[in-house]
Amino acid sequence: MRIPPRKYPTSFHLSLHARTLLRELAQKLGISQASVLEIVIRERAAITPGVREEPYVDHEGDDPTHHP
């Protein structure tokens, strides 16, 4: 059984163009805007040398990949 990752509140600013594209992508894909951002970030990380997606240990030392 996979435990879903924790969600952390995040705040940032987007240009009007980026906000419009985000809204359109979310509507077209039938998913939330937060999900669109998660997907885009993970896809970009996967193709960027030196950036690893897993395993990740957050700043509090919790390892979401470890499930006792």
Protein Blocks (a to p, Z undefined) as FASTA:
>chain_A
ZZddddddddddddfklmmmmmmmmmmnopafklmmmmmmmmmmmmmghiafbdcddfko
pafkbcZZ
